[in-house]
Amino acid sequence: MAPLLRLLLLASSMVAVASAGSFYDDILISWGDGRGKIHDGGHLLTLSLDKYSGSGFESKYEYLFGKIDMAIKLVLGNSAGTVTTFYLTSEDGPTHDEIDFEFLGNSSGDPYTLQTNVFTQGKGNREMQFKLWFDPSKHFHNYSIIWNPRHIIFMVDGIPIRDFQNLEARGVAFPNKQALKMKSSLWAAEDWATRGGQVKTDWSKAPFVASFRSFNADACVVGSAKRRCHAAKDGWWREELDSESHAKMMWVQKNHMIYNYCADVNRFPGGWPPECSVA
């Protein structure tokens, strides 16, 4: 086994044990008619999906920059047509900002697809997709968004997989003007989620269940009486990839990335989006 792969697997096995606060304190179950439930004294949350509805939750607070972490165990077995999400989002509208982790379900035996995306001022279509180096449905794994004035870094078990840089000087909008909430959901998307919609959901396997724990938001909180910012001088506020972290990201992208919008010639016949010069 390659040394870097051993390091990735070791990191994956360790980080999910981190503790965090109570879901009762930090989140609201926002939809699902009872399909979202908090357990274990507030330390575990489950979302379920059946043929009638999915479910979702959101943070009580809004953030403007921060490091947001969630440990997730995805739907086990045949999860074709299901989508589990963990993301930051503003209100909908023409200046919508959003930072996405989306987990696209699979047929039994096939790996999940992790899709990342960034919307800035209403513009998205920046998908990068990965097949992870572990089965995300068997154990909890930690997914993090580091969002500071210069970078949006997507991390899996502490390993960076994508770095979206602030390129406003080149005319690329960056989410730095409005607060975002953390939201998470489990919902049905069999028309596109698995092999472009070729594989449909087997509703005889319902209810489908995804589990969440260890939510942590070390962030600038806005929009409430609870205003604070834990932006330490050497913390996430200034974080960027050093040479070692950048090498890990490049290894993941080389060996586990299956789609990069910046390499899709058919999608952008008129030329690449400007951020692709450093993507």
Long-range contacts (C-beta under 8 A, 24 or more apart in sequence): 4-247, 4-248, 4-251, 5-133, 7-248, 8-133, 8-157, 8-159, 8-248, 8-251, 8-252, 9-133, 9-134, 11-157, 11-158, 11-159, 12-133, 12-134, 12-141, 12-156, 12-157, 12-159, 14-157, 15-141, 15-142, 15-157, 15-158, 16-71, 16-139, 16-140, 16-141, 16-142, 16-157, 16-214, 18-69, 18-71, 18-142, 18-214, 18-216, 19-214, 20-69, 20-213, 20-214, 20-215, 20-216, 21-215, 21-216, 23-57, 23-212, 23-215, 25-60, 26-59, 26-60, 26-61, 26-215, 26-217, 27-57, 27-58, 27-59, 27-60, 27-182, 27-215, 28-57, 28-58, 28-59, 28-60, 29-55, 29-56, 29-57, 30-56, 30-57, 30-58, 30-183, 31-55, 31-56, 31-185, 32-56, 35-207, 43-213, 44-211, 44-212, 44-213, 45-211, 45-212, 45-213, 46-209, 46-210, 46-211, 46-212, 47-84, 47-184, 47-185, 47-186, 47-209, 47-210, 47-212, 48-186, 48-207, 48-208, 48-209, 49-75, 49-82, 49-186, 49-187, 49-188, 49-206, 49-207, 49-208, 49-209, 50-203, 50-206, 50-207, 50-208, 51-188, 51-203, 51-206, 54-185, 54-186, 54-187, 54-188, 55-185, 55-186, 56-85, 56-183, 56-184, 56-185, 56-186, 56-187, 57-183, 57-184, 57-185, 58-181, 58-182, 58-183, 58-184, 59-181, 59-182, 59-183, 59-215, 59-217, 60-224, 61-181, 61-217, 61-221, 61-222, 61-223, 61-224, 61-226, 62-179, 62-180, 62-181, 62-221, 62-222, 62-223, 62-224, 63-88, 63-147, 63-179, 63-180, 63-181, 63-182, 63-217, 63-219, 63-220, 63-221, 63-222, 64-176, 64-178, 64-179, 64-180, 64-219, 64-220, 64-222, 65-147, 65-148, 65-149, 65-176, 65-219, 65-220, 65-229, 65-231, 65-236, 65-237, 66-147, 66-217, 66-218, 66-219, 66-220, 66-236, 67-144, 67-145, 67-146, 67-147, 67-216, 67-217, 67-218, 67-219, 67-235, 67-236, 67-239, 68-144, 68-145, 68-147, 68-182, 68-216, 68-217, 68-218, 68-219, 69-142, 69-143, 69-144, 69-214, 69-215, 69-216, 69-217, 70-142, 70-143, 70-144, 70-182, 70-184, 70-212, 70-214, 70-215, 70-216, 71-140, 71-141, 71-142, 71-143, 71-212, 71-213, 71-214, 72-103, 72-136, 72-140, 72-141, 72-143, 72-210, 72-211, 72-212, 73-136, 73-137, 73-138, 73-139, 73-140, 73-141, 73-210, 73-211, 73-212, 74-103, 74-105, 74-112, 74-136, 74-137, 74-210, 75-105, 75-137, 75-186, 75-208, 75-209, 75-210, 76-137, 76-138, 77-108, 77-137, 77-205, 78-106, 78-107, 78-108, 78-202, 78-205, 79-105, 79-106, 79-112, 79-137, 79-208, 80-105, 80-106, 80-107, 80-190, 80-193, 80-194, 80-199, 80-200, 80-201, 80-202, 81-105, 81-188, 81-189, 81-190, 81-193, 81-194, 81-199, 81-200, 81-201, 82-186, 82-187, 82-188, 82-189, 82-193, 82-201, 82-208, 83-185, 83-186, 83-187, 83-188, 83-189, 83-193, 84-184, 84-185, 84-186, 84-210, 85-183, 85-184, 85-185, 85-186, 85-187, 86-143, 86-182, 86-184, 87-182, 87-183, 87-184, 88-145, 88-147, 88-180, 88-181, 88-182, 88-183, 89-180, 89-181, 89-183, 90-175, 90-178, 90-179, 90-180, 90-181, 93-122, 94-121, 94-122, 95-121, 95-122, 95-177, 95-178, 96-121, 96-122, 97-121, 97-175, 97-177, 97-178, 97-180, 98-124, 98-175, 98-180, 99-145, 99-147, 99-152, 99-175, 99-180, 101-143, 101-145, 101-154, 103-136, 104-189, 104-193, 104-194, 105-193, 105-194, 105-201, 105-208, 106-194, 107-194, 107-199, 111-135, 112-136, 112-137, 113-258, 114-156, 114-161, 116-154, 116-161, 116-162, 118-152, 118-164, 118-175, 119-175, 120-172, 120-173, 120-174, 120-175, 121-173, 123-173, 125-261, 125-267, 126-164, 126-261, 126-273, 126-275, 127-259, 127-261, 128-161, 128-162, 128-257, 128-259, 128-260, 128-261, 129-257, 129-258, 129-259, 129-260, 130-161, 130-252, 130-256, 130-257, 130-258, 131-256, 131-258, 132-156, 132-256, 133-252, 133-255, 133-256, 140-211, 140-213, 140-214, 142-214, 146-236, 146-239, 147-175, 147-180, 148-236, 148-237, 148-238, 148-239, 149-176, 149-237, 150-240, 151-239, 151-240, 151-241, 153-239, 153-240, 153-241, 156-252, 159-248, 159-249, 159-252, 160-241, 160-245, 160-246, 160-248, 160-249, 160-252, 161-249, 161-252, 161-253, 161-256, 162-249, 162-253, 163-240, 163-241, 163-246, 163-249, 164-275, 164-279, 165-275, 165-278, 167-274, 167-275, 167-278, 170-274, 170-275, 170-277, 171-274, 172-273, 172-274, 172-275, 179-222, 179-223, 182-215, 182-217, 184-212, 186-210
